[in-house]
Amino acid sequence: MENQTETNDEHIAEEAKPEQGTMAAQDATQADTFVKPDQYHFWSLCDHWPLRDSITLALADTPPVLGEQHEQIEKTTQWQQLYTLAINCANHSLPMLERETTPESYRVKPADFIRWTRKKHIELPQALIAQINTAQDRLPKEKKPRKLRPEQRHKERCRGIAALLWSQNKEITIARMVEAEVLIEIGCEGKTYKEETIRDWIKEECPNRTGGRRPNS
């Protein structure tokens, strides 16, 4: 599901470094001088952000927590412009967690918001980026799916096909199943294996392990 199309979220914030002179760059740089890095700690741990708070974070300010009033920055022209841009891009270049909701209820994943700011050349506070990267470093690394060798893949395919055929007809013997053309052409992808090998692969799937005898020629 989405393995090859999405860039890994890990350390994606490191890429969020737009060109000088872009929207919010000057104010963010100045505000970084006064905003302590640990003020972003709470937000770096969140799985998603309200869109309004994301805009506030982008402008090097920390949004309210637990219902505190924090309306001053939202009255600024810069905040209003960035928020309007985000609403315009919502569910297009900026994915929302829930499509069917009102703008006031929009929420975004931090990684999606960071990608969007990078595409729009909007600079984020370096203290926030550092906190997000630190939070990601604390997460356990996802294991990459094990890549099967051809023989392992053929074994799994043959077992699946045999199990399906036996679910439709429990009277098929192991000896007959081993000779099934579909196992060779589809299960083994045309590769030839010894009968004993295929038998060992599929025997656990058989509802009747008597094996059966081949008919006399």
Secondary structure per residue as TSV (DSSP state, phi and psi in degrees):
chain	resnum	aa	ss	phi	psi
A	1	M	-	360.0	110.2
A	2	E	-	60.9	26.7
A	3	N	T	-69.4	-41.5
A	4	Q	T	-99.2	-14.1
A	5	T	T	-91.9	-29.5
A	6	E	S	-98.1	138.6
A	7	T	-	-72.6	141.5
A	8	N	-	-56.9	134.2
A	9	D	S	-67.5	-21.7
A	10	E	T	-62.3	124.6
A	11	H	T	60.2	23.3
A	12	I	G	-66.7	-25.6
A	13	A	G	-63.4	-24.1
A	14	E	G	-64.7	-20.9
A	15	E	G	-85.2	-8.7
A	16	A	-	-82.0	68.9
A	17	K	-	-130.6	86.1
A	18	P	-	-76.7	176.5
A	19	E	-	-69.8	158.0
A	20	Q	T	-66.6	151.6
A	21	G	T	83.3	12.2
A	22	T	-	-91.3	174.0
A	23	M	T	-56.6	133.2
A	24	A	T	73.9	-4.1
A	25	A	H	-64.6	-48.7
A	26	Q	H	-65.9	-47.6
A	27	D	H	-64.8	-38.2
A	28	A	H	-64.5	-40.6
A	29	T	H	-64.3	-43.2
A	30	Q	H	-66.3	-44.1
A	31	A	H	-68.8	-28.6
A	32	D	H	-58.5	-27.0
A	33	T	T	-66.2	-29.5
A	34	F	T	-104.6	-17.9
A	35	V	S	-91.5	121.4
A	36	K	-	-73.8	139.9
A	37	P	G	-55.0	-36.5
A	38	D	G	-69.9	-11.0
A	39	Q	G	-69.1	-20.2
A	40	Y	G	-92.5	-2.2
A	41	H	H	-58.5	-48.3
A	42	F	H	-56.2	-45.2
A	43	W	H	-72.4	-28.7
A	44	S	H	-69.7	-20.7
A	45	L	T	-90.8	-9.7
A	46	C	-	-75.8	142.5
A	47	D	S	-76.4	-26.5
A	48	H	-	-152.6	157.8
A	49	W	E	-122.0	143.2
A	50	P	E	-60.2	142.1
A	51	L	H	-59.7	-40.1
A	52	R	H	-60.6	-41.2
A	53	D	H	-69.5	-31.8
A	54	S	H	-62.2	-40.5
A	55	I	H	-65.1	-41.6
A	56	T	H	-63.0	-41.9
A	57	L	H	-62.4	-38.6
A	58	A	H	-63.4	-25.5
A	59	L	T	-95.8	24.5
A	60	A	T	62.8	34.7
A	61	D	-	-126.8	159.4
A	62	T	-	-105.0	124.3
A	63	P	-	-66.5	165.5
A	64	P	-	-69.4	151.1
A	65	V	S	-123.1	141.0
A	66	L	T	60.9	39.8
A	67	G	T	78.3	12.5
A	68	E	-	-65.2	148.9
A	69	Q	-	-79.3	132.5
A	70	H	-	-154.4	74.5
A	71	E	-	-105.4	-12.2
A	72	Q	T	-61.1	-48.1
A	73	I	G	-67.5	-29.9
A	74	E	G	-70.0	-13.2
A	75	K	G	-88.4	-8.8
A	76	T	S	-74.9	152.5
A	77	T	H	-62.8	-38.9
A	78	Q	H	-63.8	-43.2
A	79	W	H	-63.3	-45.2
A	80	Q	H	-62.1	-40.0
A	81	Q	H	-65.7	-44.6
A	82	L	H	-68.1	-38.5
A	83	Y	H	-65.3	-42.1
A	84	T	H	-61.8	-41.4
A	85	L	H	-62.8	-43.1
A	86	A	H	-64.1	-41.7
A	87	I	H	-61.7	-40.8
A	88	N	H	-62.7	-33.9
A	89	C	H	-92.2	-5.5
A	90	A	B	-58.3	132.4
A	91	N	T	64.4	16.4
A	92	H	T	-121.4	-97.0
A	93	S	T	-79.2	-13.3
A	94	L	B	-121.2	98.3
A	95	P	-	-67.0	140.8
A	96	M	-	-106.4	154.3
A	97	L	S	-64.7	-39.9
A	98	E	-	-126.3	120.5
A	99	R	S	-73.3	-39.9
A	100	E	S	-89.5	75.9
A	101	T	S	-155.2	171.3
A	102	T	-	-85.5	155.1
A	103	P	G	-53.4	-34.2
A	104	E	G	-65.0	-22.8
A	105	S	G	-101.7	3.8
A	106	Y	-	-60.0	138.3
A	107	R	E	-134.1	145.3
A	108	V	E	-130.2	153.4
A	109	K	-	-77.9	139.8
A	110	P	H	-52.7	-43.0
A	111	A	H	-63.4	-38.9
A	112	D	H	-66.9	-39.6
A	113	F	H	-66.5	-40.6
A	114	I	H	-64.3	-42.2
A	115	R	H	-58.4	-43.3
A	116	W	H	-64.6	-45.3
A	117	T	H	-62.4	-35.8
A	118	R	H	-65.1	-43.2
A	119	K	H	-64.1	-34.0
A	120	K	T	-92.5	6.5
A	121	H	T	57.1	46.5
A	122	I	-	-108.4	122.1
A	123	E	-	-82.8	134.5
A	124	L	-	-100.4	154.7
A	125	P	-	-60.4	133.3
A	126	Q	H	-63.3	-30.7
A	127	A	H	-64.7	-38.1
A	128	L	H	-67.2	-44.1
A	129	I	H	-60.2	-42.7
A	130	A	H	-63.5	-40.9
A	131	Q	H	-66.1	-39.7
A	132	I	H	-64.4	-43.9
A	133	N	H	-63.1	-38.6
A	134	T	H	-64.5	-42.2
A	135	A	H	-63.5	-39.1
A	136	Q	H	-67.8	-34.0
A	137	D	H	-64.9	-25.2
A	138	R	T	-80.5	-14.2
A	139	L	S	-78.2	145.9
A	140	P	-	-65.6	141.0
A	141	K	-	-72.3	138.4
A	142	E	-	-74.5	134.7
A	143	K	-	-78.2	134.1
A	144	K	-	-74.4	141.7
A	145	P	-	-59.1	137.8
A	146	R	-	-69.6	131.6
A	147	K	-	-87.8	122.9
A	148	L	-	-81.2	143.1
A	149	R	-	-71.3	159.4
A	150	P	H	-51.7	-44.0
A	151	E	H	-65.0	-38.9
A	152	Q	H	-65.6	-40.9
A	153	R	H	-63.5	-42.9
A	154	H	H	-65.3	-37.1
A	155	K	H	-61.1	-47.8
A	156	E	H	-64.5	-39.3
A	157	R	H	-66.0	-43.9
A	158	C	H	-64.2	-41.6
A	159	R	H	-61.7	-42.2
A	160	G	H	-65.6	-43.0
A	161	I	H	-66.1	-44.4
A	162	A	H	-61.4	-43.1
A	163	A	H	-61.6	-39.8
A	164	L	H	-65.0	-46.0
A	165	L	H	-64.3	-40.1
A	166	W	H	-69.2	-29.0
A	167	S	H	-68.0	-23.0
A	168	Q	H	-91.7	-26.6
A	169	N	-	-151.6	100.9
A	170	K	T	-75.4	-8.1
A	171	E	T	-84.6	-8.3
A	172	I	-	-68.4	126.8
A	173	T	-	-80.1	162.9
A	174	I	H	-61.2	-41.0
A	175	A	H	-60.0	-41.9
A	176	R	H	-68.3	-40.3
A	177	M	H	-64.5	-38.8
A	178	V	H	-59.4	-32.0
A	179	E	T	-88.3	-1.7
A	180	A	-	-61.3	128.7
A	181	E	H	-62.0	-33.3
A	182	V	H	-65.8	-29.8
A	183	L	I	-66.4	-38.5
A	184	I	I	-74.2	-48.0
A	185	E	I	-73.5	-40.4
A	186	I	I	-104.4	-49.3
A	187	G	I	-62.7	-47.8
A	188	C	S	-96.8	4.9
A	189	E	T	51.4	38.8
A	190	G	T	85.8	-7.8
A	191	K	-	-80.8	140.5
A	192	T	-	-92.7	129.8
A	193	Y	-	-122.8	159.7
A	194	K	-	-64.8	148.7
A	195	E	H	-58.8	-38.0
A	196	E	H	-61.7	-34.9
A	197	T	H	-66.1	-48.3
A	198	I	H	-65.1	-38.4
A	199	R	H	-58.4	-46.0
A	200	D	H	-62.8	-33.9
A	201	W	H	-66.0	-44.4
A	202	I	H	-101.3	-11.5
A	203	K	G	-60.8	-31.3
A	204	E	G	-67.5	-19.1
A	205	E	G	-86.7	-13.0
A	206	C	-	-76.0	128.7
A	207	P	S	-74.2	-17.4
A	208	N	-	-133.5	100.8
A	209	R	T	-91.6	25.6
A	210	T	T	-68.2	-18.8
A	211	G	-	88.8	-44.2
A	212	G	-	79.0	161.6
A	213	R	-	-114.1	149.8
A	214	R	-	-71.8	142.7
A	215	P	-	-65.4	150.2
A	216	N	-	-66.4	141.4
A	217	S	-	-71.6	360.0
